[in-house]
Amino acid sequence: MSRAEALAAALAALEVRLAAACAAAGRQREQIVLIAVSKTHPVGDIEILRSLGVEDFGENRDQEARHKAAEVSGVRWHFVGSLQTNKAGSVTSYADVVHSVDRLPLVAALSGGAGRSGRELDVLLQVSLDGDPARGGARTDKVPGLAAAVAAAPGLRLRGVMAIAPRGGPVVAAAGFAVLHEVALRLREEHPDARAVSAGMTSDLEQAIAAGATHLRIGTALFGRRSPRLR
Ligand SMILES: *Cc1c(COP(=O)(O)O)cnc(C)c1O
């Protein structure tokens, strides 16, 4: 099987899984944006998926993302990884959406970078569902303050929330996504345009769809397993 055939088969199988999860949750497939998380995978894979109709791609490292965004045009780039403040300016030069805003200094850095590159950036607030600092995310009680800062920052548009499920299997993931749903509802009361909920990866997309996710970040189910050396 060629790489193009393998990716087409993976995408078709993923769409079957999405259709089943949407049906089970009483939702429409059109309500959900599929982001292909292409980290560690070559530009050629991205071009194949783009030719198959995928329009949104996710990356988690600035250097790799910047290189790929320069090679591939006509798609939306989502920055989904933990972000160092000194990389924020670079990210604003190519990203359309940043999913991982979890602290105030990042808001100022992204806003400054957006101004310098003359771009507007959609921002999601990453929420910690497990308190593990290594996985990023703001505590839920920090969300209102961060939201106010993003809403007031030139060049940034507050669009919603993002989270990575806590570890421990489907029941734990579902409980975590239920917390995220509550956070999203509260945010929307203050910020009606912040409607996005970025949740769900290869292992927990069904739980995310059941809990109202609007954006899925899918790597392994599309591209196959990443080399452990590369994450
Ligand atoms: C790698 C990554 C994904 C995709 O994970 P898979 O389990 O391969 O689908 C999603 N979100 C973030 C933040 C990631 O770093």
The ligand as an SDF file (V2000), in Angstrom:
LIG
                    3D

 15 15  0  0  0  0  0  0  0  0999 V2000
    0.1200   14.7690   19.9320 C   0  0  0  0  0  0  0  0  0  0  0  0
   -1.0620   15.5210   20.4030 C   0  0  0  0  0  0  0  0  0  0  0  0
   -2.3560   15.1520   19.9980 C   0  0  0  0  0  0  0  0  0  0  0  0
   -2.6620   13.9410   19.1380 C   0  0  0  0  0  0  0  0  0  0  0  0
   -2.5470   12.7720   19.9070 O   0  0  0  0  0  0  0  0  0  0  0  0
   -2.9350   11.3110   19.3470 P   0  0  0  0  0  0  0  0  0  0  0  0
   -3.1200   10.5130   20.5880 O   0  0  0  0  0  0  0  0  0  0  0  0
   -1.7730   10.8470   18.5320 O   0  0  0  0  0  0  0  0  0  0  0  0
   -4.1740   11.4260   18.5480 O   0  0  0  0  0  0  0  0  0  0  0  0
   -3.4110   15.9370   20.4470 C   0  0  0  0  0  0  0  0  0  0  0  0
   -3.2150   17.0130   21.2540 N   0  0  0  0  0  0  0  0  0  0  0  0
   -1.9840   17.4010   21.6430 C   0  0  0  0  0  0  0  0  0  0  0  0
   -1.8400   18.5850   22.5260 C   0  0  0  0  0  0  0  0  0  0  0  0
   -0.8730   16.6650   21.2390 C   0  0  0  0  0  0  0  0  0  0  0  0
    0.3500   17.0490   21.6480 O   0  0  0  0  0  0  0  0  0  0  0  0
  1  2  1  0
  2  3  1  0
  2 14  2  0
  3  4  1  0
  3 10  2  0
  4  5  1  0
  5  6  1  0
  6  7  2  0
  6  8  1  0
  6  9  1  0
 10 11  1  0
 11 12  2  0
 12 13  1  0
 12 14  1  0
 14 15  1  0
M  END
$$$$
